[in-house]
Amino acid sequence: MTTKHSFQAEVAQLLHLVTHSLYSNKEIFLRELISNASDACDKLRFEGLNNDALYEGKSDLVVCVSFDKAARTITISDNGIGMTADEAIAHLGTIAKSGTKDFVSKLGDAQKANAKEQGSLIGQFGVGFYSGFIVADKMVVETRRGGTAASEGVRWISGGAGDFETEVITKEDRGTSVTLHLRDDEEGSSEIGDFLSNWKLKSIINKYAEHISLPILMRKEEWKEGKDNQPGEMVTTDEWETINKASALWSRAKSDITQEQYDEFYKQISYDFAPPLAHSHNRVEGKTEYTQLLYIPSTAPHDLWNRDKKAGIKLYVKRVFIMDDAESLMPVYLRFVKGVIDSADLPLNVSRELLQESRDTKAIREGNTRRILSMLEGMDETTYAKFYEAFGAVLKEGIGEDMQNKDKIAKLLRFASTTEDAIKVGFSDYKARMKEGQEAAIYYITAETLAAAKNSPQLEVFKKKGIEVLLMSDRVDEWALGFLNEFEGTPLQSVAKGAFDLGKLQDEAEKKAAEDAAESAKPLLAKLKEALKDKAEDVRVTTRLVDSPACLVTKEDGMSAQLARMLKQAGQAAPESKPILEINTEHALVKKLEGSVNFNDLAHILFDQAMLAEGGMPADPAAYVKRVNALLS
């Protein structure tokens, strides 16, 4: 006898939402239905601990997937706990009705702990079940609860509209089968029909359910030779085969996994041929519980500098694949990290496709970040040098993006310096060998290239006095250092910014000579300011130069010329500001200036050469060449 039932009032509207809006990928339906089948098997495991009769003498739990091309049906069946008629009406007649949630609430504390440990209870009847209507215009469920009589089975049928039907049937085996009657393909599309193939279903299962902890079976196919000159074809046999590994690497104990297995799994998820530099495998417990298996690659991908590049983290919820590229679980500056996160209770939206920005998501992201930074801190010098060569410039982005871990990241940064050609000097190394009396600052310079930084005239007095200066040539350096003003209490000072003062590193005689030079050069400074009023903010005497006649510096709070050039090259607006020209009054060219009949031309040449020395270009290169040629001739 068939009985009609009405869905709850919101069903028609919500079903339309599920089938047209919530799922951007039609194949998701198979993931959801396999999750529910796995869930049903796990429920039987737990209830069977206290009632062995539920197994009915058959303890091997499996999920079976089959299809009938002629009938255009796909069937997902399991021999799990099954449902009574009342349960089928309650769980399948209400959108977002969570049978799993009800089940967990009834478990004793010991069983709950066991459920978490097993990583079970994956699916939830509700929206996930109704995802079948993405591809089907009719769904038929046949189910019988374990421990009930064969005559107490129930068949549930719906076209996904306003009602559904149920009838009592005889079902010999416990468990549930869900049969989807596929809708006709849309005009000009065979997307739905593509699901009616062994290869397509296997590929979806391997993608989404490879690591579910029970076997997923499909019928074997074999090649049948054609007769009477007819072509051969693949035919389905009656033999079943397991098509998933039924074991998640990350769910196993670390002691049971070899380095070769870790490396092989990395290659599978990253499509990288080279083994990783390092990995970390941990189960995190607390308010948010999850397993993390994270890898640091040994080589940078070609699209590393694309900040829109998706993260390399795969998200699972209790070993069911949810998404690739879970960018919410790793900050952008660690986008090179590959790995898997398997959460026990991560909140998802109803489609399971998009993570909610929740407390749990934030906790996992913060935990992943701490783990990666700890891995980097623990690397030996040789391994870290390999990492930094590939990913150091990207790591620097974290200085401006991750205020919580800014100090940790700062300790991980490395640079070349005026005393070390290799990019291996950290801020801590620099501080440990600062000259006596150098309390003022950690000195650094930024430039377009390492060679330009190393040969900058602004370093001359530092080289003379043996003061180390960090050389920075990554494009991100200028931006990152805008967020890092000091390191462990010592200010960072650009040698190309602000007035120059070496403090205790200059003796009284040097300071007196500098003051005298500035006083005697006042008439020359006035003439230079007038000649360069369209180019220079100010002209002043400096002691930072030894061999060069002049250099350009920026005001203490101004934008450096390097950063301004970078912004312009990127097509962005940079604030218009004039540099400050500093002159070395001891240089022959500067001494020649005051009495020269070509004062104006020499002044402009002096300025343009200072511009060239710092990696810039004269505003009017042709005029510069013309002035130089005139003097040479």
N, C-alpha and C positions, 0 to 999 in steps of 0.2 A: 504494500500500500504506500502510495506516494503522498507526502505532506508538503504543502507550500508554506514558506516562511518569508516574511518581509525583512529586508536588511534594516538596520537602524536608519533613522531619517537622513543622516548625512552621507549615506553610502554612495548614492549616485554621483554626488558632487565630488566626493573624495576619490572614487574610482576613476573619474575623469582626470583628476589631478595626478593620480598615480600613473596612469597609462599614457598621459600626454606631457607631463611636466617634470615629474620627479626623477625619472630615469632618462639620462641622455644616451645611454647605451643599452640597446635591447637585450644583449646577452646577459645582463644582470639578473634576469629572471631565474636562470639556471643556478647561479650562485645562491640566491635566496632560498630556492626550493631544496637544494642540497644541504644548506645550512639547517633548515627546518628538519630534514630527514636525519641529519647527524644529531641534532638536538634530541629528537625522539629516541634515538638509540642510547644517548647518554642518560636520559630520564629512566630508561629501563634498567641501565646499570645500577643507578642509585636506589631505585625502588626495589630492585632485585636483591640488594644486600640484605634486606629484611624479609623478602618474600620470593624465594627461589622458584616458586610455582609460576611466576609471571613469564619465565623463559619458556615454559611449555616443552622442556626438553631440548630446546634449540638455543644454544648460547652464543653462537657465532653471529656477530652483528655486522650488517653490511648495508650499503646503499646501492641500488641498481638503477641504471639509466638505459632506456631503450627507445627506439623510434620505429614508426611504421610509415614508410614513405607514401604508400598507396592511400592509407587512411589519413595522412597528414597529422599524425599524433606523436607526441613525445611523452614518455611516462617516467616519473621519478618515484621509486618505491623504496621502502625501508622495512625492516623487521624489528622496529623499535617498539615503544610502549603502546602506540596506537591511541584511538579515542573511542569513547562511548558515543551514543547518539546525542546525549545531552552536551557532551564536550564539543562535539563537532558543530552543533548549532551555536554554542556559546563562543567558541574560538574562531570559527570560520564565518560567522554571521555578523561580526562586529569589527569594523576597521580599527586597527591599532589595539585590538584586544591581545594582551600578551599572556599566552599560556605559560611561557617560560617564567615570566615574572611571578605569576601565581604559584608556580611549582616551587621556585626558590623560596618564596615566603613561607612555605609549609615545611621546608627542610629543617631539621634540627641543626644546631650549631656545628656538630661534628660533620654532618653531611655537607653543610655549606663549605666548610674548610676543604673537604675532599673534592667538592665540585670545583673550587678555585684551583686546587693543586692539579687536577686533571685538565684544566683549561677547557672545560666543557660548557654545555648549555649555550650553544652558539646562536641559533636562530630564534626568532620570535614570531609566532603566528600573528598576523596583522597585516600591515602594509606590505611586508616582505612576501607573504603568501600571495597577495593580490597582484604582485608584479607579474604573475603569470598572464594576466590579461593584456600585458604589453604586446604579446605575440599571439594570444589565443582568444577566440570568440566564445569558447565554452571550456569550462574546467570541470572535471569529474574526479571526485575523491572517494576512494573506497578504503574503509578503515575498520579495525576491530582492536579493542584494548586487550592487552595481554592478561590472561587469567579469566577471561569471559568465554562464554560458549560460542562455538562457530556460528550459531544462529543469531548472534547479537551484533553482527556486522552492520555497517551503515554505509549507504551511498549518498553523497552530497553532490548536487549538480547546480551550476549557475552559468548564466551567460554574462555575468558582470553588470547586470542592470539593477532593477529594483527589488528582485527577489531571488530565492534559491529553493531547491527542492531537496527533501531527504526521504529515503526509504530504507527499511530494514532489509538486509541481505544476509545470505550465508557466506561467510568468509573463513576458509579453513586456517589460513595463516594469520597470526597477529601482525600488527603494523599498519602502515598506510601507503597507498599508492595514489599519486596525483597524475592524472592524464590531461594533457593540454591538447585541445583540438585547434590547430593553428589556423589563424585567419588567413584569407587570401592575401597574396602579396599586393602591395600598392602598384598601381599602373607604372610600368617601366622599372620596377624594382623587384629583386629576388631575395631581398635581405632576410625575410622570414623563412622562405623556402630553403635558404642555405643551412638552416638549423637541422634539416632532415638529412644529415650525413654523419657517418661515423667519425670522419676526420674533424668536422667542425665541432661536434660535441666534445670530443676528446681534447681539442685545443682549448676550449673554454674551461673545461674541468681542470686541465693542467695549469691554467692561468690562475683560477680563483680558488681551487680546492685541493691543490697538490699536497698540502700539508695537514689536511684533516686526519685525525688519528684513527680512522677506521677505513676499511677497503671500500672503494667505489668501483663497481663492476659494470662492464659493458660486454655485449656479445662480440665474439671474435668475428672477423671477416676473413674470407679466403678467396683466392682467385679461382674462378670456374671457367674452364676453357669452353669456347663456343663450338657448336656443332653445325655441320653443313654450311661451312664458310661464314657462319655468324660470328661476330666479335665476342670475345670473352668479357666477363664482368666480375666485379666484387660482389659476393653474396654473404649474407649474415648466417652464421651457424648457430647451433643451440648451445655452444660452449661459451661460458662466461670467463672473462679475464679481468684482473685488477689493473686499473689504469693510473692509479696515483701511488705515491710512495708511502702514504699513510703514516709518515713520520716527519715531524718538523725538526730540522737540525737544531734550531735555537731552543727547542723544548727539551733537548737531551742534556744530561749532565756534562759539564765541560771536560771532566775526566774521561768521558767516553768518546771524545771527538779528537781526532788527530789534526795536526797542523795542515796536512795535505787535504783533509776534508773541509777545514775552514777555508783554505785557499780556493778549492774547487767551487765551493758554494759562492764565494765572492765573485768568481769569474762568471757564474751563472746569472747572478743578479745585476752585474755591472757591464757585462759584455766586454770585459777587459781581458787581454791575453796575459798581462803581467800580474804576478801575485801582489797583494797589498803590502804596504809598508808595515801596517800594524792593525790589530783588531781588538775589540773588547766585547766580551759576552757576559752579561749580568742579568740577574733577576732582581728587579727593584720592588721592594715591599714598603707598605705604608698606606697612607690614605689613597694614593693612586698606585695600582700594581700593574707592572708591565715587565716584559722581557725585552732587552735591547741587545742586538748583535750589530755592532758598528765597525766599519772598515775605513781606514785612511788609505787611499790609492797611492801608488808609487809614481804615477805620471799624471800630468794635467790633461784634461780633455780639450779638444780644439775650441769648444764654446765656453770655456771657463769664465771669460770676461763678459759674457752675456748675463746680466743680472736678472733677466727674465727667465733664465734657464731653470727648469724644474729641479727641485731637490732630488737626491738619490735615495730617499727613504721609502721603503715599501711598508704599508700599514696592514697589519692583520688584526682581527679581533677574534681571539680564541681559535687561532690557526685558520680562520677563513680570510682569504685575501679581500681587502676592501679597496685599496687604491695604490697605484704607483705615485711617486713624486709627492709625498705628503709634506708640502712646504711648511705647514703649520707646526711641524715637529722638529724643525731645525732652522736656525737663523740663516739669513741669506749669506752672510760672510763665511759660513761653513758649508756652502752648497756643494763642495767637492766630496763630502762624506757620503758613503754608500752604506746600506744596511737594511735591517728589518726591525720594526717595532711590533710586538704582539701584546695587545692590551687585554686585560681581563674585563675591564668595565668602562672603556672609553665611550663617552656619550657621542652618538652620531645623530644626524638628522634622519628623518624618516626614510630617506632614499639610501642611506649609508654611503653616499658618494662624497659628501662634503663634511669635513670636521667642523664642529661648532667651536668657537673660540671660548672655551670653558676653563674652569679651574684645572681640570684634569689635563687638557691639552697644554696649558701653560706649564703645568708641573712636569710633563713629559719633555717638552722643549727645553726647559731649564735643566732637567736631569741629563738630557743628551748633550747639551752644551758643556756642562761641568765635566762630563765623562770625556769628551773629546779634548778639552783643554788639559785635563789631567793626563791623558795619553801623550799629548805633546810635551808636557812638562817632564814626563818620565822617559822620553827617548834619549838614547845615547847621542853623543855629538855627531857621529857619522850619519846615523839615520835621520837625525833632525836636519842636518844640512841638506840631505836629499829632499826631505819634505819642504824645507823653506825655499829651495830653488824652484820647486814646482808651484807652491801655494802661498808663499810668504806675502806676496803683494795682496792677495785676496784676504788673508787673515787680518791685514791692517785695516780693512773696512770695519772690523769689529770695534776699533777704537771709537768710531763715531756712532756706531749702531747699538752697541751693547754696554750701556753705562754700568750695569751691574758687574760685568766682568772686565771692565776697561783696564784695571790694574794688572789682572792676570795676563791679559793679552799683551800689555806693554812689556811685561817681563819676557815674552816669547819673541819679540821683534829683534831682528838682526840687521846690521848695516856694515858697509865698508867704512873705513876712516882714514885719516891722514897718516896713521901709523899701521894700518892693516888693510891690505888690498882685498882680501877675501871678505865676503859678506857673512861675517861671523861675530861681530861685536854687538853685544847687547847693552842696554842701559846700565845693567848691574856691572858688567865688565868695565864700562867707561868710568863709572863712579869709583870702582876699586883702584883705578890707576890715575885718578886726577892728581895734578900737580899740587904740591903744598901751597896753600893760599888761594886755590881755585874753588872758592865756595860760591862764586857768583852764579854759575850756570853750567849746564851740559850744552856745549856748543854744537851746532849742526848747520849744514848748508844744503839747500835743495837746488837741483839743476835738471836739465833735460836729459843728460847722460852722465854716467859715472866719470868719464873723462873731463867733461865740462865742470863738474863739481870739484874734482881733484885739482884742476888747474885754475880755479877762480882766483883772481887777484885779491879777493876779500880774505883769503886764507894766509896771505903773506906774513903778517906779523905773528900769527899762530904757529906757523912753521918755524919762524925765527926763534920763538920762545919755547918750542917743543910742546905746545898745547894741542892735545888731540881734538879733532873736529870730526863729527860723524858726517858721512857723505850719503845723501839721499837722492836717488834718481828715479824711483818709481813714481808714476803719475799720481798715484793715490796718496803719496806722502804729504803733499801740501794740504790736502783736504783733511787727512787723518790728524795731522799735528795741530789743526785748529781746535781739536777736542782734547789735546793732551798738553797741558801747560807746564806740568812738572812730573818728575818721577821720584817717588819716595822722598818728597820734600825738597828736591833740588830742581829749580826752574830749568826749563828748556829755552835756549836762546838761539835764534837764527843770527848768524854772523852778517846777514844781509839786511837786518832790520834794526832800526833805532840808532841812537848815538852809541859810540864805542867807548867802553870803559873796562879795562882789565883788572881794575881794583888793585889788590895786593900784588898782582903779578907785574905791575909797573912800579919801578922805583921812583923816588922823589925827583931825581934828575930828569928822568924821562917825562914826568908830568910837567915839570917846569919848562922843558924844551918845547913841549906841545903847546903850552899856554903862550909862550913867547912867539912861536911860529904863527899861531892864530892871530895874535895881536898885530904882528908885522905884516900879515897878509891881508889885512882889512881892505886896503885900497884895491888889491887884485880881486878879492871876493866880490866887492861891489861892482866892478867892471864885468866880471863873469855873470853875475846875477842879471845885469842889464842885457848882456848879449844873449843869454839863454833863458830869458824870462818866459818864452813860449814853450820851453822844454823842461826846465827844472823848477821844482818847488823851492829849492834852496841850494846854496853852494857853501860848503864849509871845509875847513881843514881837518884832516884825519891822521891818526897814527896807525891805522890798521894796514896801510900800504908800505911796502919796502921797495919793490922793484918796479911797480906800475905807477903811472902818473895820476890815474884817477879811477874811481869806481862809482857805481850807482847803488844806493841803498833805499829802503822803503821806511816810511815812518813806522814807529813802534806798533801802532794800531792800524796800519794800512795793509792793503792787499799786496802780496809780493808780486813782482813782475812775472815770475814763473807761473803762479796761479792765474793771473790775468791772461797770460798767453794761452794757457790750457782752456780757459773758459771761452775765449774767442775762437779757438780752433774747434771747439765743440758747438759753435754757433750760439753760445749764450752771451748775454750781456755782462760786461765787467765794468765796475765803476771807473769812471775816468779820473785818474790821479797822476800827478807828475812825480817822478823820482827825485831824490836828493843827490846832487853830485858832490862827492868828496874828493879833495885833491891832496896829493902828496907834494908839499912845498919843497922837498929835497930833490925832487926829480928834475932832470935837465930840461925836459919839455915845459914843465910848469914855470921854471925859472926864466925860460926864454919868452914866455907869454907876455910879461908885463911891458916890455919895451918893443914888442913886435909891431911892425906896420900892418901885419896880417892878423891882428888880434882876433877879430870877429871870426875869420875862417878857422884859426887855430882853436878857438873856444868850441866851435861846433864839431871839429874833428875830435877834440878831447872827449866831448860828450858821446859822440857816435861810437868811438872806440871803446869807451866804457860799456856802452850798450852791447856791442859785439862780444866783449869779453864775458858778459854774463849770459850769453846765449840768445840775446835778442837781435833785432834788425833795426837799423836806422829808419826813421819815419820816411826819409827821402834818400834811398840808396844812391840814386843818380847824382844828387847834389853832393853827397859824401865823396863819391869817386871823383867828381869834378874838383872839389877842394883839394883832395890829396894830390891829384895830378898837377894842379896848378903849383902847389908847393914843391913837388918833385922837379918840375921843369924850370 
